C-alpha cells in the first residue's frame, strides 16, 4: 500500500482540528510545568497551516509537508515552532516531488523529521520532551515495517508507542526546556510536547485508516 | 480568599487577546515616530534612521509582555531593531531575519538572545537565514538568573535583568563605531559580570489563557521566578521588603561572587505590577546590604524595565563595572524607555 498526498492532507487537516479541540487541555498541561501557552501557540500555527495549505493541497506530499513546516516556523514561536517546523520541513524534504509514497518512504520521512527535530532541540529520550513520544513511535513503525505489516498496522502501532512514551513522561524529571527550571517539581506531570506529538501520530493513524472509506463514499 | 479570586479574572485594557500585540505596536509607532518605525507581518520595531552605514546593528527580541523590553530600547545608543513575539512566546525566525536585513549597515549584526529554549532555536534559524543572504551575524546569549541551576540537567540559566543593561552598554559601544568582534566581546563580558534574581508577590494572566499562570495565597511569595509567570525555585511565607531584598541581593552577591571593593551597577527592577515607591524601599535595602559588604554601587537603575505583565514583585541585578562598561553605560541614549545625555 502507498500513501497518497491526499491522505497526507487529510492527516494535517485532522490534526489541526484536534489541536483546536485540545487547545485548553494542552495549555493546561503546559501551565503545570511550563508557561502555559503550548495549545494556544500550536493552534495558531495549525490555523496558519490550513490557510497556507489551501492553495497547494493538490500538490505532492513533499510540498504539503514543507508548506506545513514553513507555516509553523513562521507562526508558532516558542520552542514548538522550530521543533514542529523542522520535523515537517525535514519529512517534506525526504518526500520531495512524490505524489505517491511507499510505506518505507513514509517511515523514512517520519524518521528524517525526528532526526531534524532532535538536531534542533538537542533532546534525548527521557529528557521529558516531544522526543519521548516520537522516538518510540518511529522505532515501532520501523519494526512493523520490517515485519511486513500493512500500513494501517504500522501507523496504529506507532501511535500506540507514542501514547506509551507520552504516559512514561509523567514520572520523569524534565531536563530540557522551561520545565527543567522546576527540577523535581516537574515530576508527576505529563509533558505537553509529548502529548501533542502523540495526538499528531494518532491523527495520522486515524486519518490513513479512515480515508479509503471516505474516498469510496464520495466517488459513488 | 475573596480578593485572590478577583485576580484570577481577565480584567485588562485590551480589545482582544489576538490583537493586543499589534494594537500596542501601532500605539508605539504613533507615540515614538521620531525614534522608531514599525513594520508588520513580520512584526519588527526598527530604529528610524536604520541602517546606519558602517555601524554594527544590534537586534534583540523576545515574547511580548515584558515591556518596555525590547521595543522600548530601540533608538540611538541602544538597539537597532526589536522583534516582539506573541505574549511570552519567542518571535519567529522571519522576524529576526527581516530585522537583521533592515539594520545591516555593512558592519555586521549582533543578536542579543535571552537563554530560553524557544528564543535560542528561533534566533538560530534566523541567523542561518540571514547568513544565507550574506549577512555577518554574531549572537550573544544572556543567562544571568541565579535562581536556576546551571547544569546539564536544566536548559541553563534564564536571561533576565542583565539583558537590559547589556543592550544599553553594548548599544553605546556600537554607536561609538566599534566593529562586530569588539561589540560581541563586550556583550559577552557584560553577561559574564552580571547576575540577577527575582521574586513574585502575585502571578500574571496571559490574555490568551485568560487565567492566572499560578495560584499564590495572599500570605505567600514565590522566590526565584523568571519573567513568564512560571513558578520559581521556592514558595515561602511573605516577608518584609528588607528581608526579601537581602535574600535576593545576598544570593546574587555570593554567586559571581562580587567582592569587597567591587564597583557595581545596581538594578532594582519591577515585575510590572509593583509601584515605584516599593522599588525604592527595595533599593534602600539593597544599598544597605552592598555597603555592609564593601561593594560600591557606582550606578543605579530603579524602575520597571523587564516585566512580566501585571505580576507584582521585583528582581535585583548586579553588574560588575569597569572603565569600559561605565563609559558606555553613561553614553547618551535616546529610546522610548531610556533617555539621557541628549
Interface residues (C-beta under 8 A of the other chain):
Chain A: X27 X31 X34 X35 X36 X37 X40 X41 X44 X73 X74 X75 X76 X77 X78 X79 X80 X81 X82 X83 X120 X121 X173 X175 X176 X177 X178 X180 X181 X182 X183 X185
Chain B: X42 X63 X85 X86 X87 X88 X89 X90 X91 X92 X93 X94 X116 X117 X118 X121 X122 X124 X125 X147 X148 X149 X152 X153 X154 X155 X158 X206 X208 X209 X213 X214 X226 X228 X229 X230 X231
